[in-house]
Amino acid sequence: MTDSFNSPINGLTFAPEWAGTNIFMACQVVRDCSDSLYPAELGCIGGVADKRRNTFSTGRSAARAALAEAGLGAAELPRATDGSVIWPAGITGSVTHTDEWAVAAVAVQAMSDARSLGIDLERIKPLEAGVLKLIATENELAELLDTGKKRWHATALFGLKESLYKCLRPSFGRFIEFHDVEIIGLASGRPHIRFNSERLRGHCDPTELELRMAVTAEHVFSMVWQRDT
Ligand SMILES: CC(C)(COP(=O)(O)OP(=O)(O)OC[C@H]1O[C@@H](n2cnc3c(N)ncnc32)[C@H](O)[C@@H]1OP(=O)(O)O)[C@@H](O)C(=O)NCCC(=O)NCCS
């Protein structure tokens, strides 16, 4: 069930030109994969509802498929206290899921410029004004209103911020507010990032971050990776 023809990342399984560096990906239909979980992973889903069991276990299954795409063997992928995946030494990666699809991306640090990465898959849907205000800064809101109202724009903004959070949260070590980060130029296809937080600016130069997104009829898939300097 890996990367079937209607996968929301169809064609991106190994797409260094799109990603800008060697990043391997896998996408699977969400189902119960708990039989394939390792003991430390099973501990993460004790007592959770079926839906969460399915997304978690398919996410781990997709992660192992992405490792296989990179030529690596299967590995236990426990959860860190912040919720992120603990990857084997020398590997960085990220997991995302909707109710239907789980996607994982991995980079082998010796073969890639990526020090860390985050991905996010979102089904395109309109966001209510109240939600938009929570996730978008004044400048982003102005751009959302100003750029021909592309149906995927708000979803892409949200997804890229989630990707950025997943990319930076483990090294930053604290929560990142949506308004701490501003992503401008999305509708033009050349997004760039500004940090509105002194702490974030002290942690990372935004020019080290690479932003990618792919829009299909139903989904926005996004990725943020941090360049190894
Ligand atoms: C953690 C968060 C980003 C997850 O995103 P989501 O859209 O709810 O869910 P997704 O399916 O896309 O991703 C879930 C996966 O993210 C990963 N994840 C969870 N916490 C993480 C963290 N702190 N760092 C990196 N990855 C994390 C996990 O792999 C998780 O899947 P798993 O539990 O099955 O392993 C989101 O719930 C959140 O807390 N967002 C608020 C913070 C934020 O986005 N700020 C924006 C700053 S610009």
The ligand as an SDF file (V2000), in Angstrom:
LIG
                    3D

 48 50  0  0  0  0  0  0  0  0999 V2000
    2.6950   18.8460   17.1110 C   0  0  0  0  0  0  0  0  0  0  0  0
    1.8640   19.3030   15.9410 C   0  0  0  0  0  0  0  0  0  0  0  0
    2.7190   20.1960   15.0210 C   0  0  0  0  0  0  0  0  0  0  0  0
    1.3930   18.0560   15.1370 C   0  0  0  0  0  0  0  0  0  0  0  0
    0.7300   18.4120   13.9760 O   0  0  0  0  0  0  0  0  0  0  0  0
   -0.7120   17.8200   13.5920 P   0  0  0  0  0  0  0  0  0  0  0  0
   -1.1540   18.4900   12.3180 O   0  0  0  0  0  0  0  0  0  0  0  0
   -1.6020   17.8900   14.7730 O   0  0  0  0  0  0  0  0  0  0  0  0
   -0.4930   16.2980   13.3160 O   0  0  0  0  0  0  0  0  0  0  0  0
    0.3400   15.5740   12.1730 P   0  0  0  0  0  0  0  0  0  0  0  0
   -0.3730   14.3330   11.8690 O   0  0  0  0  0  0  0  0  0  0  0  0
    0.6740   16.4620   11.0310 O   0  0  0  0  0  0  0  0  0  0  0  0
    1.7020   15.2450   12.9110 O   0  0  0  0  0  0  0  0  0  0  0  0
    1.7200   14.3830   13.9980 C   0  0  0  0  0  0  0  0  0  0  0  0
    3.1430   13.9190   14.1540 C   0  0  0  0  0  0  0  0  0  0  0  0
    3.9780   15.0260   14.4580 O   0  0  0  0  0  0  0  0  0  0  0  0
    5.1040   14.5400   15.1600 C   0  0  0  0  0  0  0  0  0  0  0  0
    5.3250   15.4180   16.2940 N   0  0  0  0  0  0  0  0  0  0  0  0
    4.5600   15.5550   17.3970 C   0  0  0  0  0  0  0  0  0  0  0  0
    5.1160   16.4590   18.2260 N   0  0  0  0  0  0  0  0  0  0  0  0
    6.2560   16.8820   17.6310 C   0  0  0  0  0  0  0  0  0  0  0  0
    7.2660   17.8060   17.9900 C   0  0  0  0  0  0  0  0  0  0  0  0
    7.2490   18.4610   19.1600 N   0  0  0  0  0  0  0  0  0  0  0  0
    8.3050   17.9990   17.1420 N   0  0  0  0  0  0  0  0  0  0  0  0
    8.3740   17.3380   15.9670 C   0  0  0  0  0  0  0  0  0  0  0  0
    7.4230   16.4490   15.5510 N   0  0  0  0  0  0  0  0  0  0  0  0
    6.3820   16.2330   16.3960 C   0  0  0  0  0  0  0  0  0  0  0  0
    4.7920   13.0980   15.5860 C   0  0  0  0  0  0  0  0  0  0  0  0
    5.5330   12.2210   14.7660 O   0  0  0  0  0  0  0  0  0  0  0  0
    3.3150   12.9860   15.3110 C   0  0  0  0  0  0  0  0  0  0  0  0
    2.8810   11.7170   14.8990 O   0  0  0  0  0  0  0  0  0  0  0  0
    2.9320   10.4260   15.8750 P   0  0  0  0  0  0  0  0  0  0  0  0
    2.5300   10.9090   17.2400 O   0  0  0  0  0  0  0  0  0  0  0  0
    2.0040    9.4710   15.2560 O   0  0  0  0  0  0  0  0  0  0  0  0
    4.3890   10.0230   15.8240 O   0  0  0  0  0  0  0  0  0  0  0  0
    0.5980   20.1120   16.3810 C   0  0  0  0  0  0  0  0  0  0  0  0
   -0.2940   19.2690   17.0830 O   0  0  0  0  0  0  0  0  0  0  0  0
    0.9020   21.2890   17.2780 C   0  0  0  0  0  0  0  0  0  0  0  0
    1.0890   21.1630   18.4910 O   0  0  0  0  0  0  0  0  0  0  0  0
    0.9110   22.5060   16.7070 N   0  0  0  0  0  0  0  0  0  0  0  0
    1.0140   23.7220   17.4690 C   0  0  0  0  0  0  0  0  0  0  0  0
    2.3480   24.3490   17.3590 C   0  0  0  0  0  0  0  0  0  0  0  0
    2.5780   24.9420   16.0160 C   0  0  0  0  0  0  0  0  0  0  0  0
    2.3140   24.3340   15.0030 O   0  0  0  0  0  0  0  0  0  0  0  0
    3.0960   26.1630   15.9700 N   0  0  0  0  0  0  0  0  0  0  0  0
    3.3650   26.7910   14.7440 C   0  0  0  0  0  0  0  0  0  0  0  0
    4.6040   27.5960   14.9100 C   0  0  0  0  0  0  0  0  0  0  0  0
    4.9210   28.5270   13.4870 S   0  0  0  0  0  0  0  0  0  0  0  0
  1  2  1  0
  2  3  1  0
  2  4  1  0
  2 36  1  0
  4  5  1  0
  5  6  1  0
  6  7  2  0
  6  8  1  0
  6  9  1  0
  9 10  1  0
 10 11  2  0
 10 12  1  0
 10 13  1  0
 13 14  1  0
 14 15  1  0
 15 16  1  0
 15 30  1  0
 16 17  1  0
 17 18  1  0
 17 28  1  0
 18 19  1  0
 18 27  1  0
 19 20  2  0
 20 21  1  0
 21 22  1  0
 21 27  2  0
 22 23  1  0
 22 24  2  0
 24 25  1  0
 25 26  2  0
 26 27  1  0
 28 29  1  0
 28 30  1  0
 30 31  1  0
 31 32  1  0
 32 33  2  0
 32 34  1  0
 32 35  1  0
 36 37  1  0
 36 38  1  0
 38 39  2  0
 38 40  1  0
 40 41  1  0
 41 42  1  0
 42 43  1  0
 43 44  2  0
 43 45  1  0
 45 46  1  0
 46 47  1  0
 47 48  1  0
M  END
$$$$
